């Protein structure tokens, strides 16, 4: 699915109970990443070789986060974010197997 919001808004199409997307997001914080990694490994192994090639998945699991850092509008004038705010978006990838940033 594209996002938690997409999943929540389209769950009824797949015969699932309708829930608010924040509920899914909050619940996902309680799921151990090892479970998600094992499920992803199983799904990828079920794909044929051509599909695996198209997906071009890395061998290591990466945890990815993006955060917007906002400051007052006079601090970084070149980074207009909102009317009275400036900000930059920071993207971080973390290799879970090696325990280091990529």
C-alpha positions, 0 to 999 in steps of 0.5 A: 500500500502507498501509505497508512492513510491509503490503507485505511481509506481503501480497507473496505475494498479488501473486505477489511474493517474500516479504521482511522489511519492514525490507529494503524500508524500508532499500532505499527509503532508496537510491531517489532521490525523483525516481524516486518522484515521476515514478512518482506523476506517471505514475500520477496522469495515468493516472487519470480526472478524477473520480479525480484530483478524489477524490484531491485531490493537491497539485501539489507533492511533499511529504516528510512525517516524524513523529518521537517526541521522548522525555524522562524521565518527570519532565520533561514529566509531561503527555506520558505516552508509556511507563511511565518516559518522556514524549514528544511527536510532531512532524510535519513537511511539506517542500515539495520543489519550493520547498525549504521547510517547509509 
